[in-house]
Amino acid sequence: MNRTFRNPAAFLVFIIPTLLLYSVFYLYPLSSTVMYAFSEWDGLSAPVFNGLDNFKRALVDEQLYRSLLNNLAFTGFALLVQLPTILASAILISEVRRFSGFYKTTFFMPAILSTPVVAVLWSFVVFHPEIGLLNLILRGIGFDHRVKAWLADDHTALLSILVANAWANVGFYIVLALAAIYGISKEIQEAAQVDGANFFQRAIHITLPMIKPIISVIVLLKVAGSLKTLDIVMVMTGGGPAGLTDVMATYMYRVGFQYLESGYANTIAFIMVIFTVILTGITSFITKKLEEV
């Protein structure tokens, strides 16, 4: 076995297939995106190089800016609302002795559903203007004036998507946080209890500091996930009303496949890649600094 692994050919046997797959499904599409980003192309005829025209258009494209802000709204909601919910839920479940399996299953169940299923579920079961639970509850308690078409209203459409998206994926991250919490030595928790530390003191001064690495992972995953949001917006609103819930991916899709401006769509994709790399890099730097504190 050792003689085999000393042979460079043995490494190549394992590495070459991986490199081929990486090149075909990542490097080639990425290089094609960069090439088409500098061209005028309808997706059918031959692309025509147009220099920086697409990028100049992007600089003054109000819908692109709105889509970018919506992506940032997903990021902000993930960090300011979902992250505290994930950590609080994980800490509470870790303290439960009875029915802990039930709580874990309940929180994780939405994570096994595909995003389109979640989108349809929330669109019809919760937010539908006539048969949705939210409006039925509001009518039942006498708040008829609050009834509205949640996904068609300018002020509530994006928030409705954010809530549905949060419900769909917090369970997975709660399981990650729980695994980290269960990895903390029981002796440390017991010693803190003997010293008189209550539940909140132990959570703040022991549990959270000791799971900083997994918190950093969750933050990075949430930031990256919020920047590639597509399917839940496409199914729930299609970017409407009037493009108010568009994210960069849905706007890119519409530009490329509805307006047949594939060159400009690739420009948007290229901007998405650059923006994602910058934001995840900043997030990674900040989380590493926080771990060192």
Contacts in CASP RR format, 6 or more apart in sequence:
PFRMAT RR
TARGET T0000
AUTHOR 0000-0000-0000
METHOD contacts of the structure
MODEL  1
MNRTFRNPAAFLVFIIPTLLLYSVFYLYPLSSTVMYAFSEWDGLSAPVFN
GLDNFKRALVDEQLYRSLLNNLAFTGFALLVQLPTILASAILISEVRRFS
GFYKTTFFMPAILSTPVVAVLWSFVVFHPEIGLLNLILRGIGFDHRVKAW
LADDHTALLSILVANAWANVGFYIVLALAAIYGISKEIQEAAQVDGANFF
QRAIHITLPMIKPIISVIVLLKVAGSLKTLDIVMVMTGGGPAGLTDVMAT
YMYRVGFQYLESGYANTIAFIMVIFTVILTGITSFITKKLEEV
4 10 0 8 1.000
5 11 0 8 1.000
30 273 0 8 1.000
32 266 0 8 1.000
33 266 0 8 1.000
33 269 0 8 1.000
33 270 0 8 1.000
33 273 0 8 1.000
34 270 0 8 1.000
35 47 0 8 1.000
36 47 0 8 1.000
36 262 0 8 1.000
36 263 0 8 1.000
36 266 0 8 1.000
37 54 0 8 1.000
37 55 0 8 1.000
37 263 0 8 1.000
37 266 0 8 1.000
37 267 0 8 1.000
37 269 0 8 1.000
37 270 0 8 1.000
38 49 0 8 1.000
38 50 0 8 1.000
38 51 0 8 1.000
38 52 0 8 1.000
38 54 0 8 1.000
38 267 0 8 1.000
39 47 0 8 1.000
39 48 0 8 1.000
39 49 0 8 1.000
39 50 0 8 1.000
39 51 0 8 1.000
39 54 0 8 1.000
39 263 0 8 1.000
39 266 0 8 1.000
40 47 0 8 1.000
40 48 0 8 1.000
40 50 0 8 1.000
40 53 0 8 1.000
40 54 0 8 1.000
40 263 0 8 1.000
41 47 0 8 1.000
41 48 0 8 1.000
41 261 0 8 1.000
41 262 0 8 1.000
41 263 0 8 1.000
41 266 0 8 1.000
42 260 0 8 1.000
42 261 0 8 1.000
42 262 0 8 1.000
43 256 0 8 1.000
43 260 0 8 1.000
43 262 0 8 1.000
43 263 0 8 1.000
44 260 0 8 1.000
47 263 0 8 1.000
54 263 0 8 1.000
54 264 0 8 1.000
54 267 0 8 1.000
55 267 0 8 1.000
57 264 0 8 1.000
57 267 0 8 1.000
58 64 0 8 1.000
58 264 0 8 1.000
58 267 0 8 1.000
58 268 0 8 1.000
58 271 0 8 1.000
63 243 0 8 1.000
63 246 0 8 1.000
63 251 0 8 1.000
64 248 0 8 1.000
64 251 0 8 1.000
64 268 0 8 1.000
64 271 0 8 1.000
66 243 0 8 1.000
66 244 0 8 1.000
66 246 0 8 1.000
67 246 0 8 1.000
67 247 0 8 1.000
67 248 0 8 1.000
67 250 0 8 1.000
67 251 0 8 1.000
68 248 0 8 1.000
68 275 0 8 1.000
70 158 0 8 1.000
70 245 0 8 1.000
70 246 0 8 1.000
70 247 0 8 1.000
71 226 0 8 1.000
71 227 0 8 1.000
71 229 0 8 1.000
71 247 0 8 1.000
71 248 0 8 1.000
73 158 0 8 1.000
73 162 0 8 1.000
74 162 0 8 1.000
74 165 0 8 1.000
74 225 0 8 1.000
74 226 0 8 1.000
74 227 0 8 1.000
74 229 0 8 1.000
74 247 0 8 1.000
75 222 0 8 1.000
75 223 0 8 1.000
75 226 0 8 1.000
75 227 0 8 1.000
75 279 0 8 1.000
76 226 0 8 1.000
77 162 0 8 1.000
77 166 0 8 1.000
77 226 0 8 1.000
78 166 0 8 1.000
78 222 0 8 1.000
78 223 0 8 1.000
78 225 0 8 1.000
78 226 0 8 1.000
79 219 0 8 1.000
79 222 0 8 1.000
79 223 0 8 1.000
81 162 0 8 1.000
81 166 0 8 1.000
82 166 0 8 1.000
82 170 0 8 1.000
82 173 0 8 1.000
82 222 0 8 1.000
83 215 0 8 1.000
83 218 0 8 1.000
83 219 0 8 1.000
83 222 0 8 1.000
85 166 0 8 1.000
85 170 0 8 1.000
86 170 0 8 1.000
86 171 0 8 1.000
86 173 0 8 1.000
86 174 0 8 1.000
86 177 0 8 1.000
86 218 0 8 1.000
87 177 0 8 1.000
87 208 0 8 1.000
87 215 0 8 1.000
89 107 0 8 1.000
89 170 0 8 1.000
89 174 0 8 1.000
90 174 0 8 1.000
90 177 0 8 1.000
90 178 0 8 1.000
90 181 0 8 1.000
91 177 0 8 1.000
91 181 0 8 1.000
91 203 0 8 1.000
91 207 0 8 1.000
93 100 0 8 1.000
93 103 0 8 1.000
93 104 0 8 1.000
93 107 0 8 1.000
93 174 0 8 1.000
93 178 0 8 1.000
94 178 0 8 1.000
94 181 0 8 1.000
94 182 0 8 1.000
94 207 0 8 1.000
95 199 0 8 1.000
96 103 0 8 1.000
104 174 0 8 1.000
104 175 0 8 1.000
104 178 0 8 1.000
107 170 0 8 1.000
107 171 0 8 1.000
107 174 0 8 1.000
107 175 0 8 1.000
108 171 0 8 1.000
108 172 0 8 1.000
108 174 0 8 1.000
108 175 0 8 1.000
110 118 0 8 1.000
110 167 0 8 1.000
110 168 0 8 1.000
110 169 0 8 1.000
110 170 0 8 1.000
110 171 0 8 1.000
111 168 0 8 1.000
111 169 0 8 1.000
111 171 0 8 1.000
111 172 0 8 1.000
111 175 0 8 1.000
113 121 0 8 1.000
113 168 0 8 1.000
115 168 0 8 1.000
115 231 0 8 1.000
115 232 0 8 1.000
115 235 0 8 1.000
116 231 0 8 1.000
116 232 0 8 1.000
116 235 0 8 1.000
118 164 0 8 1.000
118 165 0 8 1.000
118 167 0 8 1.000
118 168 0 8 1.000
118 232 0 8 1.000
119 164 0 8 1.000
119 231 0 8 1.000
119 232 0 8 1.000
119 234 0 8 1.000
119 235 0 8 1.000
119 236 0 8 1.000
120 235 0 8 1.000
122 160 0 8 1.000
122 163 0 8 1.000
122 164 0 8 1.000
122 167 0 8 1.000
122 236 0 8 1.000
123 151 0 8 1.000
123 235 0 8 1.000
123 236 0 8 1.000
124 131 0 8 1.000
124 132 0 8 1.000
125 132 0 8 1.000
125 133 0 8 1.000
126 132 0 8 1.000
126 133 0 8 1.000
126 134 0 8 1.000
126 164 0 8 1.000
127 134 0 8 1.000
127 150 0 8 1.000
127 151 0 8 1.000
127 160 0 8 1.000
127 164 0 8 1.000
127 236 0 8 1.000
128 135 0 8 1.000
129 135 0 8 1.000
129 147 0 8 1.000
129 148 0 8 1.000
129 149 0 8 1.000
129 150 0 8 1.000
129 152 0 8 1.000
134 150 0 8 1.000
135 147 0 8 1.000
135 148 0 8 1.000
135 150 0 8 1.000
138 144 0 8 1.000
138 146 0 8 1.000
138 147 0 8 1.000
139 147 0 8 1.000
148 156 0 8 1.000
150 156 0 8 1.000
150 157 0 8 1.000
150 160 0 8 1.000
151 157 0 8 1.000
151 160 0 8 1.000
151 161 0 8 1.000
151 236 0 8 1.000
151 237 0 8 1.000
152 241 0 8 1.000
153 241 0 8 1.000
154 241 0 8 1.000
154 242 0 8 1.000
154 244 0 8 1.000
157 237 0 8 1.000
157 240 0 8 1.000
157 241 0 8 1.000
157 244 0 8 1.000
157 245 0 8 1.000
158 244 0 8 1.000
158 245 0 8 1.000
160 236 0 8 1.000
161 232 0 8 1.000
161 233 0 8 1.000
161 236 0 8 1.000
161 237 0 8 1.000
161 245 0 8 1.000
164 232 0 8 1.000
164 236 0 8 1.000
165 229 0 8 1.000
165 232 0 8 1.000
168 232 0 8 1.000
173 218 0 8 1.000
173 221 0 8 1.000
173 222 0 8 1.000
176 214 0 8 1.000
176 217 0 8 1.000
176 218 0 8 1.000
177 211 0 8 1.000
177 214 0 8 1.000
177 215 0 8 1.000
177 218 0 8 1.000
179 214 0 8 1.000
180 210 0 8 1.000
180 211 0 8 1.000
180 213 0 8 1.000
180 214 0 8 1.000
181 207 0 8 1.000
181 211 0 8 1.000
184 206 0 8 1.000
184 207 0 8 1.000
184 210 0 8 1.000
184 211 0 8 1.000
188 206 0 8 1.000
188 210 0 8 1.000
189 202 0 8 1.000
189 206 0 8 1.000
192 201 0 8 1.000
192 202 0 8 1.000
192 205 0 8 1.000
192 206 0 8 1.000
193 202 0 8 1.000
197 205 0 8 1.000
197 206 0 8 1.000
208 215 0 8 1.000
212 290 0 8 1.000
212 291 0 8 1.000
213 291 0 8 1.000
215 287 0 8 1.000
216 287 0 8 1.000
216 288 0 8 1.000
216 290 0 8 1.000
216 291 0 8 1.000
219 283 0 8 1.000
219 287 0 8 1.000
220 280 0 8 1.000
220 283 0 8 1.000
220 284 0 8 1.000
220 287 0 8 1.000
223 279 0 8 1.000
223 280 0 8 1.000
223 283 0 8 1.000
224 276 0 8 1.000
224 280 0 8 1.000
227 248 0 8 1.000
227 272 0 8 1.000
227 275 0 8 1.000
227 276 0 8 1.000
227 279 0 8 1.000
227 280 0 8 1.000
228 249 0 8 1.000
228 272 0 8 1.000
228 276 0 8 1.000
229 247 0 8 1.000
229 249 0 8 1.000
230 247 0 8 1.000
230 249 0 8 1.000
230 250 0 8 1.000
230 253 0 8 1.000
233 239 0 8 1.000
233 245 0 8 1.000
233 246 0 8 1.000
233 247 0 8 1.000
233 249 0 8 1.000
233 250 0 8 1.000
234 250 0 8 1.000
234 253 0 8 1.000
236 245 0 8 1.000
237 245 0 8 1.000
238 245 0 8 1.000
238 246 0 8 1.000
238 250 0 8 1.000
239 245 0 8 1.000
239 246 0 8 1.000
239 247 0 8 1.000
239 250 0 8 1.000
239 254 0 8 1.000
240 246 0 8 1.000
246 254 0 8 1.000
248 268 0 8 1.000
248 271 0 8 1.000
248 272 0 8 1.000
248 275 0 8 1.000
249 272 0 8 1.000
251 268 0 8 1.000
252 265 0 8 1.000
252 268 0 8 1.000
252 269 0 8 1.000
252 272 0 8 1.000
253 265 0 8 1.000
255 261 0 8 1.000
255 264 0 8 1.000
255 265 0 8 1.000
255 268 0 8 1.000
256 262 0 8 1.000
256 263 0 8 1.000
256 264 0 8 1.000
256 265 0 8 1.000
257 265 0 8 1.000
END
